[in-house]
Amino acid sequence: MRIPIIAGPTAVGKTSVSLKVAESVGAEIISCDSRQIFRQLSIGTAKPSPSELARVRHHLVDELDLDEPYSAGIFTRMAEELITGILDRGHLPMIVGGSTLYLHALLHGLADIPDIDPAVRERLNMRLVNDGSETLYQELLVADPKFASTLDNTKTQRVIRGLEVFEGTGQQLSSFHANQEPPPFEFDLFVLSCKREILYGRIDQRVDQMINEGLIDEVRGILERGTSKNSAALLSIGYQEVTRFVEGELDRDEMIELFKRNTRRYAKRQLTWFRKYEQATWIDLDSGDETKIIESLSLSG
């Protein structure tokens, strides 16, 4: 059986579409989101509401605390175990999310990289704040030019991952990728899209909604519980800008505008990434094409 994936840029409407599809075909949803798995991150991750979570069984949502490790590798191992278990129960597993690196690991297999001391990543995240992404990217060009050639300095977490692996193992990340095992499952990738002006309008509306729903208090609470402002979670879009506001580095209007701008840029990068997948079926939400997903899964089932 081929496992469906519903992907797309942030704010395009993955949650509403995936719920409709899952209810129609009897699927369980496996979240492919690098942040929704953390209990403390809710408003800023656009996590499904309690009523939405009650409609369809979800996995990898609200399952870890911020001090627990999570990565594309951990996600892939957990997702593959969940897929097996859901199939054994006679249900359809459905992957939903927009974390591109996590999706790529699931689609193309996982490199066998040894565990690395979390302190290495913490130190690199601090250097990202203090030295900037271009400095780290230039170091990656020297350490692992093959991997560095696949990205640029805006892909900060991938830059950090390349340096982390090189420092932690003494080997290039590209060398691990060259010898990785193929994935145990086959997937059908559906990418949701809409007109850019509509997507950007949804992004602006979502940011305003997050602020109104209490994202600032959510970030304050995380910081007050002792989480470092340089942690990976608080360096992600939304949390990073609000953290800078809470720390007094930005005023409220600057924070909101930066939050919106960075989210729009992230959505653009996501769309560019998804276009690399020739096997993807693009779903135009402006035309109501989401019914094609249900029809495709009903026929394949």
Sine and cosine of phi, psi and omega as CSV:
sin_phi,cos_phi,sin_psi,cos_psi,sin_omega,cos_omega
0.00,0.00,0.69,-0.73,0.07,-1.00
-1.00,0.04,0.71,-0.71,-0.09,-1.00
-1.00,-0.06,0.81,-0.59,0.00,-1.00
-0.97,0.23,0.60,-0.80,0.12,-0.99
-0.84,-0.55,0.80,-0.60,0.13,-0.99
-0.95,-0.30,0.93,-0.36,-0.05,-1.00
-0.85,-0.53,0.00,-1.00,0.01,-1.00
0.46,-0.89,0.18,-0.98,-0.02,-1.00
-0.94,0.34,0.31,-0.95,0.03,-1.00
-0.85,0.53,0.65,-0.76,0.07,-1.00
0.96,0.28,0.12,0.99,-0.03,-1.00
-0.96,0.27,-0.41,0.91,0.01,-1.00
0.88,-0.48,0.50,0.87,-0.06,-1.00
-0.89,0.45,-0.63,0.78,-0.06,-1.00
-0.89,0.45,-0.77,0.63,-0.06,-1.00
-0.91,0.42,-0.66,0.75,0.00,-1.00
-0.92,0.40,-0.70,0.72,-0.05,-1.00
-0.91,0.41,-0.59,0.81,0.05,-1.00
-0.90,0.44,-0.70,0.72,0.02,-1.00
-0.88,0.48,-0.71,0.71,-0.01,-1.00
-0.92,0.40,-0.72,0.69,-0.04,-1.00
-0.87,0.48,-0.66,0.75,0.02,-1.00
-0.92,0.39,-0.52,0.86,-0.03,-1.00
-0.97,0.26,-0.56,0.83,-0.10,-0.99
-0.93,-0.38,0.04,1.00,0.03,-1.00
0.95,0.32,0.69,0.72,-0.05,-1.00
-0.99,-0.15,0.37,-0.93,0.22,-0.98
-0.95,-0.30,0.65,-0.76,-0.10,-0.99
-0.99,-0.11,0.76,-0.66,0.14,-0.99
-0.95,-0.32,0.90,-0.43,-0.05,-1.00
-0.96,0.29,0.80,-0.60,0.12,-0.99
-0.95,-0.31,0.93,0.37,-0.01,-1.00
-0.73,-0.68,0.78,-0.63,-0.11,-0.99
-0.95,0.32,-0.18,0.98,-0.10,-0.99
-0.83,-0.55,-0.42,0.91,-0.05,-1.00
-0.92,0.40,-0.28,0.96,0.02,-1.00
-0.94,0.35,-0.34,0.94,-0.07,-1.00
-1.00,0.05,0.77,-0.64,-0.06,-1.00
-0.89,0.47,-0.56,0.83,-0.10,-0.99
-0.98,0.18,-0.24,0.97,-0.04,-1.00
-0.96,-0.27,0.97,-0.24,-0.06,-1.00
-0.84,-0.54,-0.89,0.46,-0.09,-1.00
-0.90,0.43,-0.72,0.69,-0.08,-1.00
-0.96,0.27,-0.12,0.99,0.04,-1.00
-0.96,-0.27,0.03,1.00,-0.08,-1.00
0.79,0.62,0.69,0.72,-0.01,-1.00
-0.89,0.46,0.61,-0.79,0.07,-1.00
-0.81,0.58,0.59,-0.81,-0.01,-1.00
-0.95,0.32,0.28,-0.96,0.05,-1.00
-0.82,0.57,-0.61,0.79,0.01,-1.00
-0.93,0.37,-0.58,0.81,0.05,-1.00
-0.94,0.34,-0.63,0.78,0.04,-1.00
-0.91,0.42,-0.48,0.88,-0.01,-1.00
-0.97,0.24,-0.38,0.92,-0.04,-1.00
-0.95,0.31,-0.62,0.78,-0.06,-1.00
-0.68,-0.73,0.63,-0.78,0.03,-1.00
-0.92,0.39,0.80,-0.59,0.01,-1.00
-0.93,-0.38,0.47,-0.88,0.09,-1.00
-0.77,-0.64,0.48,-0.88,0.02,-1.00
0.91,0.42,0.58,0.82,0.16,-0.99
-0.81,-0.59,0.79,-0.62,0.03,-1.00
0.86,0.51,0.68,0.74,-0.05,-1.00
-0.91,-0.40,-0.23,0.97,-0.03,-1.00
-0.77,-0.64,0.41,-0.91,0.18,-0.98
-1.00,-0.06,0.31,-0.95,-0.11,-0.99
-0.89,0.46,-0.41,0.91,-0.01,-1.00
-1.00,0.07,0.04,1.00,0.04,-1.00
-1.00,-0.09,0.62,-0.78,-0.07,-1.00
-0.95,0.30,0.55,-0.83,0.09,-1.00
-0.47,-0.88,0.68,-0.73,-0.06,-1.00
-0.43,-0.90,0.09,-1.00,0.06,-1.00
-0.87,0.50,-0.61,0.80,0.02,-1.00
-0.92,0.39,-0.72,0.70,0.04,-1.00
-0.89,0.45,-0.70,0.72,0.03,-1.00
-0.84,0.55,-0.73,0.68,-0.07,-1.00
-0.88,0.47,-0.70,0.72,0.01,-1.00
-0.89,0.45,-0.69,0.72,0.00,-1.00
-0.91,0.41,-0.67,0.74,-0.03,-1.00
-0.90,0.43,-0.66,0.75,-0.01,-1.00
-0.91,0.42,-0.61,0.79,0.07,-1.00
-0.91,0.41,-0.66,0.75,0.00,-1.00
-0.91,0.41,-0.66,0.75,0.02,-1.00
-0.85,0.53,-0.73,0.68,0.01,-1.00
-0.86,0.50,-0.71,0.70,-0.03,-1.00
-0.91,0.41,-0.65,0.76,0.00,-1.00
-0.92,0.40,-0.67,0.74,0.06,-1.00
-0.89,0.46,-0.64,0.77,0.01,-1.00
-0.89,0.45,-0.49,0.87,0.04,-1.00
-0.99,0.14,-0.04,1.00,0.01,-1.00
0.99,0.11,0.29,0.96,0.01,-1.00
-0.95,-0.32,0.19,-0.98,0.02,-1.00
-0.99,-0.15,0.86,-0.51,0.12,-0.99
-0.98,0.18,0.64,-0.77,0.02,-1.00
-0.71,-0.70,0.84,-0.54,-0.01,-1.00
-1.00,0.04,0.74,-0.68,-0.02,-1.00
-0.71,-0.71,0.81,-0.59,0.07,-1.00
0.33,-0.94,0.07,-1.00,-0.05,-1.00
-0.78,-0.62,0.20,0.98,0.02,-1.00
-0.97,0.25,0.98,-0.21,-0.21,-0.98
-0.89,0.46,-0.66,0.75,-0.02,-1.00
-0.92,0.40,-0.60,0.80,0.02,-1.00
-0.92,0.39,-0.68,0.73,0.04,-1.00
-0.89,0.46,-0.66,0.75,-0.01,-1.00
-0.89,0.46,-0.67,0.74,0.03,-1.00
-0.89,0.45,-0.62,0.78,0.00,-1.00
-0.93,0.36,-0.66,0.76,-0.06,-1.00
-0.96,0.29,-0.56,0.83,-0.17,-0.99
-0.90,-0.44,0.06,1.00,0.05,-1.00
0.99,-0.10,0.22,-0.98,-0.15,-0.99
-0.89,-0.45,0.80,-0.60,0.08,-1.00
-0.95,0.32,0.60,-0.80,-0.04,-1.00
-1.00,0.09,0.99,0.17,-0.07,-1.00
-0.98,-0.19,0.77,-0.64,0.01,-1.00
-0.88,0.48,0.42,-0.91,0.09,-1.00
-0.89,0.46,0.62,-0.79,-0.04,-1.00
-0.86,-0.50,0.63,-0.77,0.00,-1.00
-0.80,0.61,0.84,-0.55,0.00,-1.00
-0.84,0.55,-0.38,0.93,0.00,-1.00
-0.90,0.44,-0.46,0.89,0.03,-1.00
-0.90,0.44,-0.74,0.67,0.01,-1.00
-0.92,0.40,-0.65,0.76,0.02,-1.00
-0.86,0.51,-0.68,0.73,0.01,-1.00
-0.91,0.41,-0.64,0.77,0.01,-1.00
-0.92,0.38,-0.59,0.80,0.07,-1.00
-0.90,0.44,-0.61,0.79,0.06,-1.00
-0.92,0.40,-0.62,0.78,0.04,-1.00
-0.92,0.39,-0.55,0.83,0.05,-1.00
-0.86,0.51,-0.68,0.73,0.01,-1.00
-0.93,0.36,-0.70,0.72,-0.13,-0.99
-0.99,0.14,-0.63,0.78,-0.12,-0.99
-0.97,-0.23,-0.37,0.93,0.01,-1.00
1.00,-0.09,0.38,-0.92,-0.08,-1.00
-0.94,0.35,-0.55,0.84,-0.04,-1.00
-0.91,0.42,-0.62,0.79,0.03,-1.00
-0.88,0.47,-0.72,0.69,0.01,-1.00
-0.91,0.41,-0.61,0.79,0.01,-1.00
-0.90,0.44,-0.64,0.77,0.03,-1.00
-0.90,0.44,-0.58,0.81,0.07,-1.00
-0.92,0.39,-0.61,0.80,0.03,-1.00
-0.92,0.39,-0.59,0.81,0.05,-1.00
-0.85,0.53,-0.55,0.83,0.04,-1.00
-0.99,0.16,-0.69,0.72,-0.09,-1.00
-0.95,0.30,-0.66,0.75,-0.09,-1.00
-0.55,-0.84,0.97,0.26,-0.09,-1.00
-0.87,0.49,-0.53,0.85,-0.01,-1.00
-0.91,0.42,-0.73,0.68,0.03,-1.00
-0.92,0.38,-0.66,0.75,-0.02,-1.00
-0.88,0.48,-0.50,0.87,-0.03,-1.00
-0.93,0.36,-0.23,0.97,-0.02,-1.00
-1.00,-0.02,0.00,1.00,-0.06,-1.00
-0.52,-0.85,-0.10,-1.00,0.09,-1.00
-0.67,-0.75,-0.05,-1.00,-0.14,-0.99
-0.94,0.33,-0.19,0.98,0.05,-1.00
-0.97,0.22,-0.33,0.94,0.00,-1.00
-1.00,0.08,0.92,0.40,-0.22,-0.98
-0.88,0.47,-0.66,0.75,-0.05,-1.00
-0.94,0.33,-0.52,0.85,0.07,-1.00
-0.95,0.30,-0.60,0.80,0.09,-1.00
-0.87,0.49,-0.73,0.69,0.01,-1.00
-0.89,0.46,-0.64,0.77,0.01,-1.00
-0.88,0.47,-0.68,0.73,0.02,-1.00
-0.88,0.48,-0.69,0.72,0.02,-1.00
-0.94,0.35,-0.61,0.79,0.01,-1.00
-0.87,0.50,-0.73,0.68,-0.01,-1.00
-0.91,0.42,-0.67,0.74,-0.01,-1.00
-0.90,0.43,-0.69,0.72,0.00,-1.00
-0.95,0.32,-0.59,0.80,-0.10,-1.00
-0.99,0.16,-0.43,0.90,-0.07,-1.00
-0.86,-0.50,-0.32,0.95,-0.09,-1.00
0.98,0.19,0.09,1.00,0.01,-1.00
-0.85,-0.52,0.43,-0.90,0.00,-1.00
-0.97,0.24,0.61,-0.79,0.05,-1.00
-0.87,0.50,-0.59,0.81,0.01,-1.00
-0.88,0.48,-0.51,0.86,0.01,-1.00
-0.95,0.32,-0.56,0.83,0.08,-1.00
-0.93,0.38,-0.66,0.75,-0.01,-1.00
-0.89,0.45,-0.54,0.84,-0.05,-1.00
-0.92,0.38,-0.35,0.94,-0.09,-1.00
-0.89,-0.46,0.32,0.95,-0.08,-1.00
-0.98,0.20,0.44,-0.90,0.00,-1.00
-0.98,0.19,0.53,-0.85,0.06,-1.00
-0.93,0.37,0.41,-0.91,-0.02,-1.00
-0.93,0.36,0.46,-0.89,-0.04,-1.00
-0.99,0.15,-0.17,0.99,-0.03,-1.00
-0.81,-0.58,0.35,-0.94,0.13,-0.99
-0.95,-0.30,0.53,-0.85,-0.13,-0.99
-0.78,-0.63,0.48,-0.88,0.21,-0.98
-0.94,-0.35,0.89,-0.46,-0.09,-1.00
-0.99,-0.15,0.85,-0.52,0.09,-1.00
-0.93,-0.37,0.81,-0.58,-0.02,-1.00
-0.93,-0.38,0.87,-0.49,0.01,-1.00
-0.99,0.16,0.63,-0.77,0.01,-1.00
-0.54,-0.84,0.29,-0.96,0.11,-0.99
-0.41,-0.91,0.09,-1.00,0.02,-1.00
-0.86,0.51,0.60,-0.80,-0.09,-1.00
-0.85,0.52,-0.67,0.74,-0.04,-1.00
-0.91,0.42,-0.55,0.84,0.05,-1.00
-0.94,0.35,-0.70,0.72,0.01,-1.00
-0.87,0.49,-0.72,0.69,-0.03,-1.00
-0.91,0.41,-0.56,0.83,0.08,-1.00
-0.91,0.42,-0.64,0.77,0.05,-1.00
-0.91,0.42,-0.61,0.79,0.02,-1.00
-0.89,0.45,-0.75,0.66,0.00,-1.00
-0.87,0.50,-0.67,0.74,0.01,-1.00
-0.91,0.42,-0.64,0.77,0.00,-1.00
-0.91,0.41,-0.67,0.74,0.02,-1.00
-0.87,0.50,-0.73,0.68,0.02,-1.00
-0.86,0.51,-0.65,0.76,-0.01,-1.00
-0.91,0.42,-0.67,0.74,0.01,-1.00
-0.87,0.49,-0.68,0.73,0.02,-1.00
-0.90,0.43,-0.70,0.72,-0.01,-1.00
-0.92,0.40,-0.49,0.87,-0.02,-1.00
-0.99,0.13,-0.12,0.99,0.11,-0.99
0.92,-0.39,0.44,0.90,-0.01,-1.00
-0.88,0.48,-0.58,0.81,0.00,-1.00
-0.89,0.47,-0.70,0.72,0.04,-1.00
-0.92,0.40,-0.57,0.82,0.05,-1.00
-0.87,0.49,-0.70,0.71,0.00,-1.00
-0.92,0.38,-0.68,0.73,0.03,-1.00
-0.84,0.54,-0.69,0.73,0.00,-1.00
-0.89,0.46,-0.64,0.77,0.02,-1.00
-0.90,0.45,-0.71,0.71,0.01,-1.00
-0.91,0.41,-0.64,0.77,-0.01,-1.00
-0.92,0.40,-0.42,0.91,0.04,-1.00
-0.99,0.13,0.03,1.00,0.14,-0.99
0.97,-0.23,0.07,1.00,0.04,-1.00
-0.95,0.31,0.73,-0.68,-0.01,-1.00
-0.93,0.38,0.63,-0.78,0.05,-1.00
-0.92,0.39,-0.23,0.97,0.04,-1.00
-0.99,-0.11,0.13,0.99,0.06,-1.00
-0.92,0.38,0.42,-0.91,-0.04,-1.00
-0.85,0.53,-0.61,0.79,-0.04,-1.00
-0.89,0.46,-0.68,0.73,-0.06,-1.00
-1.00,0.08,-0.04,1.00,0.13,-0.99
-0.99,-0.12,0.01,1.00,0.01,-1.00
-0.99,0.10,0.31,-0.95,-0.08,-1.00
-0.87,0.50,0.69,-0.73,-0.05,-1.00
0.99,-0.12,-0.87,0.50,0.01,-1.00
-0.94,0.33,-0.60,0.80,0.01,-1.00
-0.90,0.44,-0.72,0.70,-0.03,-1.00
-0.92,0.39,-0.68,0.74,0.00,-1.00
-0.93,0.37,-0.60,0.80,0.07,-1.00
-0.86,0.51,-0.69,0.73,0.02,-1.00
-0.90,0.44,-0.56,0.83,0.08,-1.00
-0.92,0.39,-0.73,0.68,0.00,-1.00
-0.87,0.49,-0.58,0.81,0.00,-1.00
-0.99,0.16,-0.04,1.00,0.05,-1.00
1.00,0.06,0.19,0.98,-0.03,-1.00
-0.99,0.11,-0.40,0.92,0.01,-1.00
-0.74,-0.67,0.51,-0.86,0.17,-0.98
-1.00,0.08,0.09,-1.00,-0.14,-0.99
-0.88,0.47,-0.71,0.70,-0.02,-1.00
-0.91,0.42,-0.66,0.75,0.04,-1.00
-0.88,0.47,-0.68,0.74,-0.01,-1.00
-0.88,0.48,-0.73,0.68,-0.04,-1.00
-0.91,0.42,-0.69,0.73,-0.01,-1.00
-0.91,0.41,-0.65,0.76,0.02,-1.00
-0.92,0.40,-0.64,0.77,0.05,-1.00
-0.85,0.52,-0.74,0.67,-0.01,-1.00
-0.91,0.42,-0.72,0.70,-0.03,-1.00
-0.88,0.47,-0.72,0.69,-0.02,-1.00
-0.92,0.40,-0.57,0.82,0.04,-1.00
-0.93,0.36,-0.66,0.75,0.07,-1.00
-0.87,0.49,-0.68,0.73,0.01,-1.00
-0.91,0.41,-0.60,0.80,0.04,-1.00
-0.90,0.43,-0.68,0.73,0.02,-1.00
-0.87,0.49,-0.64,0.77,0.03,-1.00
-0.90,0.44,-0.67,0.75,0.02,-1.00
-0.91,0.41,-0.63,0.78,0.04,-1.00
-0.86,0.51,-0.72,0.69,-0.01,-1.00
-0.89,0.46,-0.65,0.76,0.05,-1.00
-0.88,0.48,-0.66,0.75,0.01,-1.00
-0.90,0.44,-0.74,0.68,-0.05,-1.00
-0.89,0.45,-0.48,0.87,0.00,-1.00
-0.92,0.39,-0.24,0.97,0.04,-1.00
-0.95,0.32,-0.35,0.94,-0.09,-1.00
-1.00,0.01,0.98,-0.19,-0.05,-1.00
-0.90,0.43,-0.44,0.90,-0.05,-1.00
-0.99,0.15,-0.08,1.00,-0.09,-1.00
-0.95,0.33,0.60,-0.80,0.16,-0.99
-0.98,-0.18,0.88,-0.48,-0.04,-1.00
-1.00,0.03,0.72,-0.69,-0.06,-1.00
-0.91,-0.40,0.92,-0.39,-0.01,-1.00
-1.00,0.07,0.96,-0.26,-0.04,-1.00
-0.94,0.33,-0.37,0.93,0.06,-1.00
-0.91,0.42,-0.42,0.91,-0.04,-1.00
-0.97,-0.25,0.11,0.99,-0.01,-1.00
0.94,0.34,0.50,0.87,-0.08,-1.00
-0.96,0.29,-0.08,1.00,-0.06,-1.00
-0.88,0.48,-0.36,0.93,0.05,-1.00
-0.90,0.44,-0.38,0.92,0.03,-1.00
-0.90,0.44,-0.54,0.84,0.02,-1.00
-0.91,0.42,-0.73,0.68,-0.01,-1.00
-0.88,0.47,-0.69,0.72,0.00,-1.00
-0.89,0.46,-0.68,0.73,-0.01,-1.00
-0.90,0.44,-0.70,0.72,-0.02,-1.00
-0.95,0.32,-0.56,0.83,0.02,-1.00
-0.92,0.39,-0.63,0.78,0.01,-1.00
-0.94,0.35,-0.66,0.75,-0.04,-1.00
-0.95,0.31,-0.46,0.89,0.00,-1.00
-0.98,0.21,0.00,0.00,0.00,0.00
